Structures are given as C-alpha cells and as structure tokens.
Amino acid sequence: MRELFRSYYRPTKEELSELWQEGTFSFDSNILLHIYSYTPKTRERFFEILHKIQDRIWLPNQVAYEYQNNRVKVVLKELKAYSEVHKILDESLEDLKNNIRKYSKHSFIKTNEIVATVERAFKRVKSNLTKANQEHPDLLQSDDIREKITELLEGKVGEPYSEEDLEEIYKEAERRFNYRKPPGYKDATKNIPNKYGDAVLWFQLIEYSKFKAKPLIFVTDDMKEDWWLEYEGKTISPRPELAQEMASKTGVQFYMYSADQFMAHAEEFLELPEQQAAIEEAREIRLRDAAAQGGRLIQSSLLRSVEYDSLNKVLEIELHHGEIYQYVGVPAAVYKGLMNAESYGKYFNAQIKGIYPYRQLR
C-alpha cells in the first residue's frame, strides 16, 4: 500500500537524509523576499545554509522573475514601517490622554504625572526609532542582499518559456483551476499573468526534475491550501497530489518545507550548531505574511473559513458543507466588518451575499 500511495506518507528519516544528501533545492520567490525582513543574525544563518548546499540549488525562471519584480516593493515596505510605527505611537498617546482625562479630578490618581511619564517614554522610543531609520541601509541605491543572492544563483536559474509555450501553459493552468488541481488555483482570481505564476513555476520544476533525475526539495512560505494539506486550520503536510504528479511525470521524490522548517532540518542534516531564535524569527515572519493575506478559519455555524485578497479585493468564503465562493470587488472595510461581526453568518447574508458578484469554485 505504501508503494501505491507513497505521496500520502511522510518520508522516513532515512528518506529525508537521502533527500538532503542527493536532492536539488529550489526556493520560492517569497523565501528570497523574506530575507529582507530577517534580522542580520537570522539572515546570516540563512545564507550560511545556502552556501552549504549552493552546488545543488536551482531556481525556476518564474521565481527569479517574481523576486526581481517584487524586490523594490518589499524594500519600500520595510522603510515605510518606520513612519507607520511613528503614527501608531502618536495615535496611542493621544488615545491614552483622552481616556485618562476623565480621571483628572480623582483625589489620588495624578493624571498629569502619568501623562508626563508616558510622554517621556514615548519620546525615547521615537528617538530610537528615528535613529534606526537613519541607520537603515538604503537598499534602493546599494542592495548587498541582492548581490549575495545573485552570486549564489549565478548559473542556477532556468530559462524562461517562449510566448507560444506560455500561451499553452496558461490554457492548461485554467483547466487545472477548474478542477482545483494544485498548485495555483487559489490565485485564480488574480490579474493575468499573475494568476498563472504558481502553475508556471510548478511546470518548470517538473521539467527540470525530469531532466536532472534527482530528488527535489522545494522551500516556500506560501501557506495556501493549494500547496499544503490542511485540516481544521492545521497544516498537515505538502499536498500529496504534488508529490504524486512529480513522481508520475519525472520518477523523482518531491518534498516541501517552509523557511523555518528548512532551517530546522538544515541544523540536523548539515550538522550546524543550533540557532533556535533564527528558526522562530523565520516562523514569525511566515505567519505574519500569511496573516496579511487575510485567510483564517472562523467559528461560525454557516462559514468555515474566510480569505481576503486585499490587492484584488476578492473575498473567498468556504461554507461548512463544502461550497466555496469568491466575491469580487469587496472593499477592505467590508472584510473587516465581517471579521469583527458578532455573527459572521448574519453579516455575510446582510452585507455580502447578493450584493457582490461571485463565482462558485466548488
């Protein structure tokens, strides 16, 4: 039975060891982009691991393209965080002043002293924040992270598809979307050609594995269900269909890690000293990114899960009896209202259902 359904079984320790000793390592664009969010120590550990396996790294052309295309956006987001935190501090201080004002006549609570103490603390924090902003490297002018990535990946990136090949791949991707065949169908509502990104990189991984005939480990922080098998909000394993398709088309074994899982197993299989803090940081950044995508399981008698794509304003609703609907043109305020509602079902029926155009996925 194991031989017929191998993709449904977690690899044994011996099989994982073989994967790490002989396999090719490939990385999603989100992994390369998350490096910009790591602290210097965690970044150093990640590059240390990459150097250990650099002779066995290969990247689909689609991944390299997405990295180059989104790098500036990520760099600017890191810089924008300073002003956003400044704003949060200012608003929090104002809220505190307004809320504490009602106790100004209290016989023992000295509100003026409390406010003055908090203001001094906020001033120190903002001063440190300004200093950190001034010391933040200008990666738009000189990006040493990209230079390291470029050096590591020189000669290790696949060729792009021709326009004719892409047209055929897009047609195949649409067919797979209709059957919800992983990966990529969770991006079906994105704009063209972004909706086909995961499908393109998957086909490139298959083609390379067929040529190389070596086991493949793919590292991604994309935690959507078209990459990972989930049950009641818990990620169980990579989607078995992915390993099955890879095996049937190439004859090679396929496995996946998130960045933190990859770093943890690297300590074991590459015999590196333990750095648990770096693993935890990678995990936190992965979870933060997943939360920013807006998807989560909810406690409702009607709705099982909600996922929101803020860029394309698409709200995906999964019902408990299995149907999945995508509502188009839903403002972020409506999504926020849903997540803050006392009754998810009542809000959904009153504010979303019958108001926004939709397509049924399942």
MOJONOR-V144084 format. One record per residue. N is the residue number from 1. RES is the residue in one small letter. PSI is psi in whole degrees, -180 to 180 (* if undefined). Layout:
N&RES&PSI  N&RES&PSI
//
This chain:
1&m&-40  2&r&-39  3&e&-36  4&l&-32  5&f&43  6&r&-33  7&s&-16  8&y&-5  9&y&138  10&r&137  11&p&144  12&t&168  13&k&-37  14&e&-41  15&e&-40  16&l&-40  17&s&-41  18&e&-41  19&l&-45  20&w&-29  21&q&-34  22&e&-18  23&g&163  24&t&141  25&f&129  26&s&149  27&f&143  28&d&161  29&s&-33  30&n&-29  31&i&-47  32&l&-37  33&l&-32  34&h&-21  35&i&-33  36&y&-21  37&s&-12  38&y&149  39&t&160  40&p&-38  41&k&-44  42&t&-40  43&r&-42  44&e&-42  45&r&-41  46&f&-44  47&f&-33  48&e&-44  49&i&-45  50&l&-39  51&h&-31  52&k&-28  53&i&16  54&q&-27  55&d&-10  56&r&22  57&i&137  58&w&140  59&l&132  60&p&146  61&n&-35  62&q&-39  63&v&-48  64&a&-40  65&y&-47  66&e&-36  67&y&-51  68&q&-37  69&n&-29  70&n&-3  71&r&-49  72&v&-40  73&k&-42  74&v&-42  75&v&-45  76&l&-35  77&k&-41  78&e&-40  79&l&-38  80&k&-24  81&a&-33  82&y&-48  83&s&-34  84&e&-40  85&v&-40  86&h&-46  87&k&-41  88&i&-42  89&l&-45  90&d&-45  91&e&-37  92&s&-40  93&l&-42  94&e&-42  95&d&-42  96&l&-45  97&k&-45  98&n&-39  99&n&-31  100&i&-16  101&r&-32  102&k&-12  103&y&12  104&s&-24  105&k&5  106&h&142  107&s&-23  108&f&-21  109&i&117  110&k&88  111&t&-35  112&n&-40  113&e&-40  114&i&-49  115&v&-42  116&a&-41  117&t&-45  118&v&-40  119&e&-40  120&r&-41  121&a&-44  122&f&-37  123&k&-42  124&r&-42  125&v&-45  126&k&-34  127&s&-44  128&n&-37  129&l&-42  130&t&-41  131&k&-43  132&a&-38  133&n&-42  134&q&-31  135&e&-9  136&h&127  137&p&141  138&d&88  139&l&-11  140&l&-30  141&q&-41  142&s&104  143&d&93  144&d&-25  145&i&-46  146&r&-36  147&e&-41  148&k&-42  149&i&-43  150&t&-44  151&e&-42  152&l&-37  153&l&6  154&e&121  155&g&10  156&k&21  157&v&135  158&g&166  159&e&152  160&p&158  161&y&154  162&s&164  163&e&-39  164&e&-43  165&d&-41  166&l&-39  167&e&-42  168&e&-38  169&i&-39  170&y&-39  171&k&-43  172&e&-38  173&a&-42  174&e&-40  175&r&-43  176&r&-37  177&f&-43  178&n&-32  179&y&4  180&r&46  181&k&124  182&p&157  183&p&173  184&g&-23  185&y&-20  186&k&-12  187&d&10  188&a&-23  189&t&-1  190&k&169  191&n&155  192&i&134  193&p&6  194&n&-31  195&k&-21  196&y&2  197&g&-50  198&d&-38  199&a&-42  200&v&-48  201&l&-32  202&w&-44  203&f&-35  204&q&-37  205&l&-41  206&i&-46  207&e&-43  208&y&-42  209&s&-35  210&k&-39  211&f&-42  212&k&-32  213&a&41  214&k&149  215&p&153  216&l&131  217&i&122  218&f&128  219&v&121  220&t&146  221&d&12  222&d&110  223&m&16  224&k&160  225&e&-12  226&d&5  227&w&-32  228&w&143  229&l&124  230&e&151  231&y&120  232&e&46  233&g&-2  234&k&132  235&t&122  236&i&-48  237&s&173  238&p&152  239&r&125  240&p&-32  241&e&-31  242&l&-49  243&a&-36  244&q&-45  245&e&-42  246&m&-44  247&a&-42  248&s&-30  249&k&-21  250&t&-20  251&g&10  252&v&157  253&q&142  254&f&138  255&y&162  256&m&149  257&y&154  258&s&172  259&a&-44  260&d&-38  261&q&-41  262&f&-44  263&m&-39  264&a&-44  265&h&-26  266&a&-37  267&e&-38  268&e&-51  269&f&-20  270&l&4  271&e&54  272&l&150  273&p&147  274&e&135  275&q&76  276&q&-34  277&a&-37  278&a&-40  279&i&-44  280&e&-38  281&e&-43  282&a&-38  283&r&-44  284&e&-40  285&i&-39  286&r&-46  287&l&-38  288&r&-41  289&d&-40  290&a&-40  291&a&-36  292&a&-23  293&q&-17  294&g&11  295&g&138  296&r&152  297&l&147  298&i&159  299&q&101  300&s&144  301&s&-20  302&l&-48  303&l&138  304&r&-46  305&s&158  306&v&135  307&e&135  308&y&127  309&d&100  310&s&-30  311&l&-44  312&n&0  313&k&47  314&v&125  315&l&121  316&e&125  317&i&126  318&e&126  319&l&160  320&h&-30  321&h&15  322&g&-21  323&e&147  324&i&130  325&y&143  326&q&120  327&y&130  328&v&143  329&g&24  330&v&120  331&p&155  332&a&-33  333&a&-35  334&v&-42  335&y&-45  336&k&-41  337&g&-40  338&l&-47  339&m&-21  340&n&-1  341&a&148  342&e&-35  343&s&111  344&y&-44  345&g&-45  346&k&-42  347&y&-44  348&f&-47  349&n&-33  350&a&-34  351&q&-12  352&i&-55  353&k&128  354&g&-3  355&i&-42  356&y&145  357&p&150  358&y&165  359&r&141  360&q&124  361&l&-29  362&r&*
//
